[in-house]
Every structure is written in structure tokens, then in C-alpha cells.
Amino acid sequence: MTQETLALHAGYDKGEFGAMSVPIYQNTAYDFGTAKKAADRFSLADLGPIYTRLNNPTTSIFENRVAAVEGGESAVATATGQAAIFCAVANLAQVGENIIIAQKIYGGATTLLAHTIKRFGIEAKIFDSDNADDLEDLIDDKTKAIFFESLSNPQIAVPDIQKITRIANKYNIITICDNTVATPALFKPFDHDVDVIVHSASKYINGNGSTLGGVVVARHGLNKKIIDNARYPHFNEPDESYHGLVYSSVDLPLFTLRITFSLIRDMGFTISPNSSWILLQGLETLHIRMKQHSTNALIIAKYLQSHPKVKSVSYPGLDNNQYNSRVKKYFKDSQASGLLSFEVEDLESAKSVIDNTKLFAVVVNIGDSKSIITHPASTTHMQVSPDELAKSGITPELIRLSVGLEDTDDLIADLAQAIG
Ligand SMILES: *Cc1c(COP(=O)(O)O)cnc(C)c1O
């Protein structure tokens, strides 16, 4: 079945009543009935639900559906995208070890991976994701993961993905790809040897800014890379916190199993069943929305390119963009999602454009069906020094758009009157 069909049907058989929409199991706990059944659930002999912090039927359907759409083996949902990134990384690295992260990634991922987890003793080394020439030299015996975004937010950059996974595989290191902006509708990381995908489902998977959520997806056959790999001894040695369970002795997808039964069990960043249900609704239309976001963004990008008061436009779907050849190589029908940025004359003009748009909301979010405009230099990147800003290509006159699903004639009319 194609992913378009799986997005509507995977993981749900309509249950006892033939309910067309997945039921919301809005409950905390489950009646085991017998002591034996309870013991079997805890020993993983029976994989039925134990407690909603660990598992919930509505959430399981969402997880299985995302896994199916991404072409993965298993998935685990989390309360937010940030929690998904933390789970994926903390499942591999611990104190005294390191991870290697792309330079061009989401600001929240940078603060989490380069700063917050440093306090837990995990060091992040940063590689130049535009060409990955420095990646191999950064690897050492304590390197546990390589993290990058398939289409980065907010830089709108596409890394050399096959080069990254080739280097990672040479050293038997697990790669984690944040596929939030591209989504499985446009890009399939597992087709390019990525091991683990993470999502902020709050963005395009949700599609209308109505809930937070995250998900970690593991590829088929990832167990083989984990079992007996000297880099990941914690999958192969008894887990004291789980009465001596050796994960690699269990015939289940180990990466997501350990996130659920160790990290989420203890940290508690569980998604609510209600949010899982909302995200299931979003997933149903993801493919047609991504097509339209990409079409609209290309139309807006071309319009801005032709505007005399616009100095530059950055959209990887444009032929003259530095990442366009990678979009053509990796992305379905060369569609490049809904994010673009452009520069006007100076800071004052940028502020004036933002103040004068009416249809575009001034919001720090992306992936909503409604169009969004942001000024990175005064918001998301306010704490960054002018020097670092220049290096990351964020000038005071830069404006970022998350192009929504409105009619492009209306969006262009709004931009035209705001730019003046
Ligand atoms: C928003 C975002 C996140 C964080 O997700 P939340 O759901 O807001 O926690 C992570 N990665 C990318 C690329 C994002 O855009």
C-alpha cells in the first residue's frame, strides 16, 4: 500500500463497533483481571497496556500509523518534538560520551543538544551540514549519534544526507534525522539509510496548530545495528532498573522499546491520548497539504523574486537556490515544503512589512494551514550575537514565511500592500 493510503488506514481495524474514527481511550490505567496477566504485562511477555504513562491504545494507533507512513518498523510518541529529540539522543548517549549535530538545526534542538544535555555530561560537537567535510574527523570511540534535519528550520537548508549516513555506517553509528519540515510526504529518510527519525508533530503532521506532539520512528532491522555493537552496551547488558532485563534478548524493536520502558517510564513526557487523536486527523491529509504548501510557497517565492524592493529570496524549490539540486535528488517531485525567507532593504522596512501584513499572522510557529510571518533577528534569534547571526545568514532585514493553504492571490495581495 502507498503511504497516502496507510496515512488513512494503518494500525486501526475499526474495533468492536466499526467506529470509523479512532476512539479516544481517555484513561489512565487498565484492569489486568488476573495477577498472572499483570505479571505478564510487566515482564513484556504480554504487550498489552499497563498504564497510560507507558502505553495507550489511541496513542499506539498514532505510533503505528506514523511508523507505517515513514516506512519504519516501530514508533513511540512523546508530548512534544523536543521530548522526541531528547529521547532519541538519551537512548544512545550518556555521561562522558558525545554526539555530533548539524550546524543548521532548529534553535530548540541547539539549546537542548549543545547546552542542556551538556549538564548531563553529554557533549555535542557541531559539523558543517552543508558539505559534511568535517564530519568524519569529529568521530571518536565515544560518539553515539549523528543528528541532522532533512530540511532545516529556520535556515531552510538540505544537507548531503547520503554522505552523512555513509560516514555514520562506516563507524557503525546511529543517525537521527529530524524530518519535521520535509515530512514523509516529501522525503523518506529510511530510503537513504537513516536509522531513526524524529518529528515535531506539532507542525505539519498536526497541520493547524492545535496540539503539541512528537514522535520517534525506528527503521526496519535497526536491532541488527544495536545488538553486539560495542558503541551501545546498554542494549546488551542487564538493565538494573528493569530487574536485569537485557534488551537485546527481547525479540522486539529495541530502540523504541527502551525509550518507552526506560526513558518515558521515568521522565514521563507522555503524549495525551487526546493529542494522539488530533494528530491522527492531521496525518490523514498530510500528503495533500504538503503538496499545496509546496506549490503555494513556490508561487510566493517567484513573486517575491520579481519584486523590486526584495533584495533576495531563499527557497530551496527555486532553481537558483544552493540546495535546489538536493531537493531534486531527495524530495518527492522536487517539492520543497512551505518555508521561505526573503530580505528587504533594511531593518525598518522589515519591521514595516511585518506590521502591515494582515493575512500573515506574526507567530513563532511553522506548518500551520494559516500563513505565518516572523522576523528572526528580533524574535527567535534575539539572543544570538550579531557575529553569529551573520554567520548563520540571519540579517536584520530577513523575514521568514511559513506559507499556508490560503489562495496565493490573496497572500500575494497581502504581501504587495505590506511591502509597498
Ligand atoms: C518545532 C520544532 C521542534 C520542536 O518541537 P515542539 O513540538 O515544539 O517541541 C523540533 N524540530 C523542529 C525542526 C521544529 O521545527
PDBQT file of the ligand as one rigid body, heavy atoms in Angstrom, charges set to zero:
ROOT
HETATM    1  C1  LIG A 501       9.267  22.949  16.403  1.00  0.00    +0.000 C 
HETATM    2  C2  LIG A 501      10.391  22.033  16.097  1.00  0.00    +0.000 A 
HETATM    3  C3  LIG A 501      10.889  21.168  17.084  1.00  0.00    +0.000 A 
HETATM    4  C4  LIG A 501      10.358  21.160  18.498  1.00  0.00    +0.000 C 
HETATM    5  O1  LIG A 501       9.072  20.684  18.522  1.00  0.00    +0.000 OA
HETATM    6  P1  LIG A 501       7.980  21.019  19.685  1.00  0.00    +0.000 P 
HETATM    7  O2  LIG A 501       6.858  20.133  19.315  1.00  0.00    +0.000 OA
HETATM    8  O3  LIG A 501       7.689  22.473  19.601  1.00  0.00    +0.000 OA
HETATM    9  O4  LIG A 501       8.628  20.632  20.975  1.00  0.00    +0.000 OA
HETATM   10  C5  LIG A 501      11.910  20.320  16.722  1.00  0.00    +0.000 A 
HETATM   11  N1  LIG A 501      12.422  20.304  15.479  1.00  0.00    +0.000 NA
HETATM   12  C6  LIG A 501      11.975  21.139  14.511  1.00  0.00    +0.000 A 
HETATM   13  C7  LIG A 501      12.587  21.081  13.163  1.00  0.00    +0.000 C 
HETATM   14  C8  LIG A 501      10.954  22.030  14.785  1.00  0.00    +0.000 A 
HETATM   15  O5  LIG A 501      10.511  22.858  13.825  1.00  0.00    +0.000 OA
ENDROOT
TORSDOF 0
